[in-house]
Amino acid sequence: MILTQTIPWSDFSDKHKRYINTAIDSRICVAEGAIRSGKTIDHCIIAAAHLELCRDKIHLASGSTIGNAKLNIGVCNGFGLEALFRGRCKWGKYRDNEALFLYTQTGEKIVVFAGGGKADSYKRILGNSYGLWIATEINEHYDSDNSRESFIKVAFGRQAAALDPLVLWDLNPCNPNHKIYSEYIDHYTKTNLPGYLYQHFTIDDNLAISDDRREEIKAQYDPNSVWYRRDILGERCVAEGLIYKYFASNTSEFLINDPLQWCRERSKRFSKIMIGVDFGGTKSYTAFKAVGITYDCIVIVLDEEHIDSNDLDPDKLDWEFCDFVERVQETYGESQTRADNEESVLIRGLQNAVRKKSLRTTVLNAKKMEINNRIKLTIRLMKQKRLFVSRKCKHMIDAFQTAVYDPKSYDDERLDDGTSDIDSLDAFEYCIEPWYQKLIKAAETP
């Protein structure tokens, strides 16, 4: 007896059914709305139906990074192209690009996966003519007025010779002034572009999510944050004002006197001790932060040091850093250091200094994730009461209380004009970003 593995589909809402059925006969389809609303799954289904019968051989799947594209479109929690073509597909390389090779009713199809978030991302998709273009988080793709460098414009241009062209975009709402709306999504609506289909979804449109689980997801967010309005309510909104409103309004709830005693009383142990280093410029400070992460993913800011960058030469920097590491290790043990990777010479100096002193820390480059992803993670930790700050870390407390968005920015930028302690925020974020996926997974666990 041969057992066949099947995809565990849940019921689809009427809105999703209408969108899928209409999209198959459309030219450009955009699904916008809340997280977990089923947008990407819809597009994987539409893409699979199109790939099964279309005449074009080469196709494009893109995300902000290639990893994002493979995870959200290729895998998609078991509902992506890999699952939809199970037994009829294989991963491989096509002209040095990651690709999924599909065997369809109309012959072999090749889906090239690419990241589109950087200024030079367009280079990876040159040389091919694409039939289907499926993109996740399209607002995170690089765009510019130069049609030769804009990933979005180049991708459109690569479809010019397609026999059966189709575009599938999804996105969570962002700043309503974003160019993705004015130049593309809303522009197509206003001009009545033939074959254009737009649909907005909320989390309530996804029947696979129970009411209890939906409330758990909502509870992960600060209801006063821009991310709640976008991810949960599915609204386009401007990021403005205080970033960490909940912390600023309830600071005392996040402060602890003695991190070790606090952990002992709750039977918690640190799995990682991180040190973050942000090298300040001529008008700012160099910041050291020590952060502990427990086995159950509680994050605690343990210690800090700020040094005026105007009085800091490389030798003094090395000495101050080693002194801070020794202080942290005397209390908490071995650590890992992440430092701003834009200062490679200073990082090498720190590496040499800890080696000479035989200190138990490795000095590595910071990952430098997108700042808004770091902000979003921090807000989740705060909302779930999984982030605490030692009361003695005055700079860290002030940084969380005063960080604001730039009111003049259309791209949700954190204001960096000297009024907020960005050095503290960066140093702290360098500590937690290596464990981003683990911390997010813990946040999403029911």
C-alpha positions in Angstrom: 0.0 0.0 0.0 1.4 3.4 -1.0 0.6 6.3 1.2 0.4 9.8 -0.4 1.2 12.8 1.7 -1.4 15.6 1.2 -1.5 19.2 2.1 -3.6 19.9 5.2 -5.9 22.6 3.7 -8.4 24.4 5.8 -11.5 26.1 4.5 -11.1 29.2 2.4 -13.2 32.3 3.0 -15.4 33.6 0.2 -13.1 36.6 -0.2 -10.1 34.3 -0.8 -12.1 32.1 -3.2 -13.1 35.1 -5.2 -9.6 36.5 -5.3 -8.0 33.2 -6.5 -10.6 32.6 -9.2 -10.4 36.1 -10.5 -6.6 36.3 -10.3 -6.2 33.4 -12.8 -7.6 35.6 -15.5 -5.8 38.8 -14.4 -2.5 40.4 -15.4 -1.3 42.1 -12.2 -2.6 40.9 -8.8 -1.9 42.6 -5.5 -2.9 41.2 -2.1 -2.4 43.6 0.8 -3.3 43.3 4.4 -2.7 41.9 7.9 -0.2 39.2 8.7 -1.5 35.6 8.8 -4.3 36.7 6.4 -3.4 34.1 3.8 -2.1 36.4 1.1 1.0 34.5 0.1 -0.7 31.1 0.2 -3.3 32.5 -2.3 -0.5 33.6 -4.6 1.3 30.2 -4.4 -1.9 28.5 -5.4 -2.5 31.0 -8.3 1.2 30.6 -9.3 0.9 26.8 -9.4 -2.2 26.9 -11.5 -0.5 29.3 -13.9 2.8 27.4 -14.1 0.9 24.2 -14.9 -0.5 25.5 -18.2 1.5 28.6 -19.2 3.8 28.6 -22.3 6.8 30.4 -20.7 9.6 28.3 -19.3 11.5 30.7 -17.0 9.8 32.5 -14.1 10.8 34.7 -11.1 10.1 34.5 -7.4 11.4 37.4 -5.3 11.5 38.7 -1.7 13.5 41.3 0.1 16.3 38.6 0.3 16.7 35.3 -1.5 16.2 33.6 1.8 12.9 35.4 2.3 11.8 34.4 -1.2 12.6 30.7 -0.7 11.0 30.6 2.8 7.8 32.5 1.9 7.2 31.3 -1.7 9.1 28.1 -2.0 8.2 26.7 1.4 5.4 28.9 2.8 4.8 26.7 5.9 4.1 23.7 3.8 1.8 25.4 1.4 4.4 26.8 -1.1 5.5 25.8 -4.6 7.6 23.0 -3.2 4.6 21.3 -1.6 2.2 22.1 -4.4 4.5 20.3 -6.9 5.6 17.6 -4.4 7.0 14.7 -6.4 7.4 16.9 -9.5 10.0 19.4 -8.5 13.6 19.7 -7.3 15.9 22.5 -6.1 19.0 23.3 -8.1 20.9 26.1 -9.9 20.0 27.9 -13.0 22.8 30.2 -14.3 24.2 30.4 -10.8 20.8 31.4 -9.4 18.8 29.3 -6.8 15.9 27.7 -8.7 13.1 25.3 -8.3 12.6 23.0 -11.3 9.0 21.9 -11.9 7.6 19.2 -14.1 4.2 20.3 -15.3 1.5 19.3 -17.8 3.1 21.6 -20.3 6.7 20.6 -19.7 9.6 21.7 -17.5 9.3 25.1 -15.8 12.1 26.9 -13.9 11.4 29.3 -11.1 14.4 31.5 -10.3 14.5 32.8 -6.7 16.1 36.2 -6.1 16.4 38.9 -3.4 15.3 42.3 -4.5 16.0 44.5 -1.5 19.4 46.0 -2.4 20.4 48.6 -4.9 22.3 46.1 -7.0 19.8 43.3 -6.7 18.6 43.8 -10.3 21.9 42.3 -11.5 20.8 38.8 -10.4 17.7 38.8 -12.7 19.3 40.1 -15.9 19.6 37.9 -18.9 16.4 36.0 -18.6 12.9 36.6 -19.9 10.3 35.8 -17.3 6.6 34.7 -17.6 5.4 34.7 -14.0 6.7 37.1 -11.4 5.6 36.3 -7.9 6.9 38.7 -5.2 6.5 38.7 -1.4 6.8 41.9 0.6 7.0 44.0 -2.6 7.4 47.2 -0.6 10.8 45.9 0.6 12.1 45.6 -3.0 14.5 48.2 -4.2 13.0 50.9 -6.5 14.4 54.1 -8.0 13.7 56.4 -10.9 16.5 54.8 -12.9 14.8 52.0 -14.7 18.1 50.2 -15.2 18.7 49.9 -11.5 15.3 49.5 -10.0 14.6 45.9 -9.2 10.8 46.4 -9.7 11.3 48.2 -13.1 13.9 45.7 -14.3 11.6 42.8 -13.4 8.7 44.3 -15.3 11.0 44.8 -18.3 12.1 41.2 -18.1 8.5 40.2 -18.8 8.2 42.2 -22.0 8.6 39.1 -24.2 6.5 36.7 -22.1 3.8 34.7 -23.8 1.6 34.5 -20.7 2.8 37.2 -18.3 1.4 37.3 -14.7 2.5 39.4 -11.7 1.6 38.5 -8.1 2.5 40.9 -5.4 1.8 40.7 -1.6 2.6 43.1 1.2 1.7 44.1 4.7 0.5 47.8 4.8 3.2 50.4 5.2 3.5 54.2 5.1 0.7 55.5 2.9 3.2 57.8 1.3 5.4 55.0 0.1 6.2 54.9 -3.6 4.9 51.4 -3.9 1.4 53.0 -3.6 1.8 56.2 -5.5 3.7 54.8 -8.4 2.2 51.3 -8.7 -0.6 49.9 -6.5 -2.9 53.0 -6.2 -1.8 54.3 -9.6 -3.1 51.2 -11.3 -6.4 51.6 -9.6 -6.8 55.3 -10.6 -5.9 54.6 -14.2 -8.1 51.5 -14.5 -5.2 49.4 -15.7 -6.6 46.5 -17.7 -6.2 43.1 -16.0 -5.4 44.7 -12.6 -6.8 43.1 -9.4 -6.4 44.4 -5.9 -7.7 42.8 -2.7 -7.3 43.8 0.9 -7.3 41.0 3.6 -7.6 41.0 7.3 -6.6 38.3 9.8 -10.3 37.5 10.1 -10.3 36.4 6.4 -8.1 33.4 7.3 -10.4 30.6 8.4 -7.4 28.4 9.3 -6.8 30.5 12.4 -9.0 29.9 15.5 -10.4 32.7 17.5 -8.2 31.8 20.5 -5.1 31.8 18.3 -6.1 35.1 16.7 -6.2 36.7 20.1 -2.8 35.2 21.0 -1.3 36.8 17.9 -2.8 40.1 18.7 -1.4 39.9 22.2 2.1 39.8 20.8 1.8 43.5 19.8 1.6 46.8 21.7 -1.9 48.0 20.5 -0.5 51.6 20.5 2.2 50.8 18.0 2.3 51.3 14.3 3.0 47.6 13.9 -0.3 46.7 15.5 -2.2 48.9 13.1 -0.4 47.5 10.1 0.1 43.8 11.0 -3.2 43.2 12.9 -5.6 45.8 11.7 -4.2 45.8 8.2 -4.1 49.6 8.0 -1.7 51.9 6.1 -0.4 54.4 8.6 2.5 56.8 9.1 5.0 55.9 11.8 5.3 58.9 14.0 5.9 59.8 17.6 7.4 57.6 20.3 8.6 54.2 19.1 8.4 52.4 22.4 5.2 54.0 23.8 4.4 51.1 26.1 7.9 51.2 27.7 7.7 55.0 28.1 4.3 54.8 29.8 5.1 51.8 32.0 8.8 52.1 32.6 8.8 50.8 36.2 7.3 47.4 35.0 10.5 46.7 33.0 13.2 47.6 35.6 14.9 45.1 37.9 17.5 45.7 40.6 19.6 42.6 40.5 19.4 40.5 37.3 21.0 37.4 38.9 18.7 37.5 41.9 15.7 38.1 39.7 16.6 35.0 37.7 17.2 32.8 40.7 13.8 33.7 42.2 12.2 32.6 38.9 14.4 29.5 38.3 15.8 31.0 35.1 19.3 30.7 33.7 21.2 32.6 31.0 21.9 30.6 27.8 23.8 33.5 26.3 25.6 36.6 27.4 26.0 39.2 24.6 28.0 42.4 24.4 27.1 45.0 21.9 29.4 47.7 20.7 28.4 50.8 18.8 31.2 53.1 17.8 30.1 56.7 18.1 31.0 59.6 15.8 32.4 63.0 16.7 29.0 64.1 18.1 28.0 61.0 20.0 29.2 58.3 22.4 30.7 54.9 22.0 28.3 52.5 23.7 28.8 49.1 25.3 25.8 47.0 26.3 25.7 43.6 28.1 22.6 41.6 27.5 21.6 38.2 28.9 19.2 35.9 27.1 17.6 33.1 29.2 16.9 29.6 28.0 13.2 30.5 27.7 14.1 33.7 25.7 13.8 36.4 28.3 16.1 39.3 27.4 17.7 41.4 30.2 19.9 44.4 29.7 22.6 43.7 32.4 25.2 46.5 32.2 26.4 49.4 30.1 29.2 51.8 29.5 29.2 55.1 27.6 32.4 56.8 26.5 32.7 60.2 24.9 34.0 59.6 21.4 35.8 62.9 21.3 38.2 61.7 24.0 38.6 58.2 22.6 41.6 56.9 20.7 42.0 53.3 19.5 44.2 52.3 22.5 41.8 53.8 25.0 38.9 52.1 23.2 40.6 48.8 23.6 41.4 49.4 27.2 37.8 50.5 28.1 36.3 47.6 26.2 38.5 45.0 28.0 37.7 46.6 31.3 33.9 46.3 30.5 34.3 42.7 29.4 36.1 41.8 32.6 33.4 43.4 34.7 30.6 41.6 32.8 32.4 38.2 33.0 33.1 38.4 36.7 29.4 38.5 37.3 27.9 36.6 34.3 30.6 34.5 32.6 31.7 33.9 29.1 30.2 36.2 26.4 30.0 36.9 22.7 30.6 40.4 21.3 28.9 41.9 18.3 30.3 45.2 17.1 29.3 47.7 14.4 30.8 46.2 11.2 31.3 49.6 9.5 34.4 50.0 11.7 36.6 47.0 10.7 39.8 48.6 11.9 38.4 49.2 15.4 37.0 45.7 15.5 40.4 44.2 14.7 41.8 46.3 17.5 39.2 44.8 20.0 39.9 41.3 18.7 43.6 41.7 19.3 43.0 43.3 22.7 40.9 40.5 24.1 43.3 37.9 22.7 46.2 39.5 24.5 44.3 39.6 27.8 42.9 36.1 27.2 39.3 37.3 27.8 36.5 34.8 27.2 34.7 36.7 24.5 34.6 36.4 20.7 34.4 39.7 18.8 32.3 39.4 15.7 30.6 41.7 13.2 27.1 42.9 13.9 24.6 41.4 11.6 23.1 44.8 10.9 19.5 43.7 10.2 17.0 46.2 8.9 16.4 48.6 11.8 12.6 48.3 11.6 12.9 44.5 12.0 15.0 45.1 15.1 12.4 47.7 16.4 9.5 45.3 15.7 11.3 42.5 17.7 12.0 44.8 20.6 8.3 46.0 20.7 7.2 42.3 20.8 9.6 41.5 23.7 8.3 44.5 25.6 4.6 43.7 25.0 5.1 40.1 26.1 7.1 41.2 29.2 10.1 39.3 27.9 12.5 42.3 28.0 13.8 43.8 31.2 16.5 46.4 32.1 18.8 46.6 35.1 17.8 49.8 36.9 21.5 51.0 36.8 21.4 51.1 33.0 20.3 54.7 32.8 21.3 55.3 29.1 19.3 52.3 28.0 16.2 53.3 29.9 16.5 56.8 28.4 17.0 55.5 24.9 13.8 53.4 25.1 11.8 56.3 26.6 12.8 58.8 24.0 13.3 57.0 20.6 11.0 58.5 18.0 10.3 58.2 14.3 11.4 60.9 11.9 8.3 62.9 11.1 9.7 64.0 7.7 10.5 60.5 6.5 8.3 58.5 4.1 10.3 55.3 4.9 9.6 54.9 8.7 13.1 55.9 9.7 14.1 56.2 13.3 15.1 59.8 14.0 18.9 60.2 14.4 19.5 63.9 15.1 21.1 63.7 18.5 17.9 64.0 20.5 17.6 60.3 21.1 20.4 57.9 22.3 20.7 55.9 19.0 24.1 54.5 20.2 22.4 52.7 23.0 19.7 51.3 20.8 22.2 50.1 18.2 24.4 48.4 20.7 21.4 46.7 22.3 20.1 45.5 19.0 23.4 44.1 18.0 23.1 41.8 21.0 19.7 40.4 20.1 19.6 40.3 16.3 21.8 37.1 16.0 19.0 35.3 17.8 16.2 37.0 15.9 14.6 33.8 14.6 14.7 32.1 18.0 13.2 35.1 19.8 10.5 35.5 17.2 9.6 31.8 17.3 9.3 32.0 21.1 7.0 35.0 20.6 4.8 33.1 18.3 4.6 29.9 20.4 1.0 29.6 21.8 
